[in-house]
Amino acid sequence: MRVAVIGAGPAGAHLAYLLGKEGAEVLLFDARDAWEKPCGGGVTTKAMREFPFLAASDAPKQMVSSLRLTTGAGRSLRLRPRGDFAVYSRAALGRSMRQRAVDAGARLHSTRVGKTRYGNSGWEIETAAGIYTADFLVGADGASSVIRRRMGVHFGLNDFSYALGWHVKPRENGYETRNPHEPAAGHGQVDIKYLPDFTGYLWAFPRTDHLSYGIATKYRETTPADLKARLLDFIALSDSLTAEEIRTADHHTTRRAAFYGAMIPALETATWDGLKVAGRSWALIGDAAGFVDPLTGEGIYYAIKSAELLADALKTDIEEYDDRWRAEFGAELRRASQLQQRFYRSQFAGAPLVERMVQFARWHGGVRRTLRDLIAGEQGYVDLKGTLKRRIWAVV
Ligand SMILES: Cc1cc2nc3c(=O)[nH]c(=O)nc-3n(C[C@H](O)[C@H](O)[C@H](O)COP(=O)(O)OP(=O)(O)OC[C@H]3O[C@@H](n4cnc5c(N)ncnc54)[C@H](O)[C@@H]3O)c2cc1C
């Protein structure tokens, strides 16, 4: 069988590797060379454990030594990951995963896919470099997937978050830090900040050669100008010179700070309920299928996992793919979409829930462990309430 995979991000590259290894003929298309895709690049403990090839890859990674959560009222909580938690440069990870696919026999075409047609002899795939044919078509073309629309799978604007930020290179003398007793930014500390009345969060992720700053919220909850202003205030807390440099630069782009903005799938509960991402001759994986945690924006794990599930289904029966992703992580992601508003917007005992949660976790070891595991991907949403109840009563 000849399979055309459109998009060579983590989802497409991993699928191409798996199918190539099994001897399938794989055409892997991407419009760009491996690139610094807008992304925190955070790979959770769960992903590192389930996909050992990530740790073994030659892509440089920054291991996370601590996660600091800060609330709108300024309370902070430091968590130490229990297992490996890494931050990758997406360009480096992309190069490594694509090479792995090519080594397994996939043919990588650096060209944008335009129209696709299905006829008596299978798929015809139009690209600037010519027309290719395939028996099976996979849309791994990210959040704004054209293949998804071609297959009639519809996401509304409410099914997305919007994120923007800057990748910032260090100055000659390194990053500025506010407090000499804190680990310097860029040395393994992930910073996450919640804001009152805001469906999302801000982050500073350390990478091996730069810091990735970002802010994400429900699409159209506010304006990009407001998001930029909030993020610059956050950057200024630890690195006022960089914040000032960006504020005064034309179009907010400087020699050291590269701006990005992007959509992230964050499907509503009703969309999860009706979602079907495969037919007899096609399937969607990763962001193209909407497989991102609506609460955290984590998508790399689901991109790789969905590639595995599809590769398995292609060996047995493609009809099983929709059942498999639903059983494997669909219920979790659906639950995350239900919790999104509650987590970020609801009040508990007179304060935002996030505020209370951090406050509680500061003095309760069981809640702290649960929060740490949740962020590391080791604690699910479906059984979150049960775990919390058990741990709270175990200690009291
Ligand atoms: C700001 C931001 C921060 C994020 N932070 C994190 C994080 O810290 N951790 C995490 O796990 N997830 C994060 N995510 C989500 C993560 O980036 C995605 O879930 C992940 O990249 C999905 O992988 P993918 O392979 O499905 O799609 P992508 O990585 O988007 O890859 C799709 C590929 O398809 C190619 N393509 C698109 N259209 C065409 C076409 N017509 N022809 C040929 N090629 C095409 C693109 O060039 C691209 O390379 C973040 C997302 C954003 C926007």
The ligand as a Gaussian input file, in Angstrom:
#p B3LYP/6-31G(d) Opt

LIG

0 1
 C        2.210000      28.461000      21.062000
 C        2.075000      26.983000      21.205000
 C        2.688000      26.342000      22.271000
 C        2.602000      24.953000      22.401000
 N        3.291000      24.333000      23.415000
 C        3.268000      23.000000      23.509000
 C        4.056000      22.341000      24.467000
 O        4.814000      22.952000      25.224000
 N        3.981000      20.975000      24.553000
 C        3.171000      20.262000      23.728000
 O        3.109000      19.043000      23.867000
 N        2.442000      20.870000      22.766000
 C        2.484000      22.208000      22.612000
 N        1.783000      22.818000      21.611000
 C        1.037000      21.986000      20.664000
 C        2.022000      21.327000      19.663000
 O        2.820000      22.314000      19.067000
 C        1.228000      20.550000      18.614000
 O        0.222000      19.806000      19.248000
 C        2.112000      19.617000      17.790000
 O        3.076000      20.315000      17.066000
 C        1.231000      18.809000      16.839000
 O        2.034000      18.077000      15.948000
 P        1.496000      17.761000      14.476000
 O        2.532000      16.924000      13.845000
 O        0.103000      17.269000      14.554000
 O        1.380000      19.176000      13.740000
 P        2.516000      20.253000      13.429000
 O        3.629000      20.152000      14.364000
 O        1.789000      21.547000      13.313000
 O        3.043000      19.837000      11.990000
 C        2.264000      20.013000      10.841000
 C        3.197000      20.108000       9.646000
 O        2.391000      20.133000       8.453000
 C        2.998000      20.980000       7.521000
 N        1.968000      21.407000       6.564000
 C        0.843000      22.103000       6.817000
 N        0.123000      22.259000       5.691000
 C        0.818000      21.639000       4.693000
 C        0.587000      21.443000       3.297000
 N       -0.496000      21.931000       2.682000
 N        1.523000      20.764000       2.583000
 C        2.631000      20.264000       3.185000
 N        2.889000      20.418000       4.510000
 C        1.997000      21.091000       5.247000
 C        3.574000      22.118000       8.363000
 O        4.639000      22.767000       7.698000
 C        4.019000      21.382000       9.621000
 O        5.400000      21.058000       9.582000
 C        1.844000      24.202000      21.460000
 C        1.222000      24.849000      20.385000
 C        1.345000      26.232000      20.252000
 C        0.703000      26.903000      19.069000

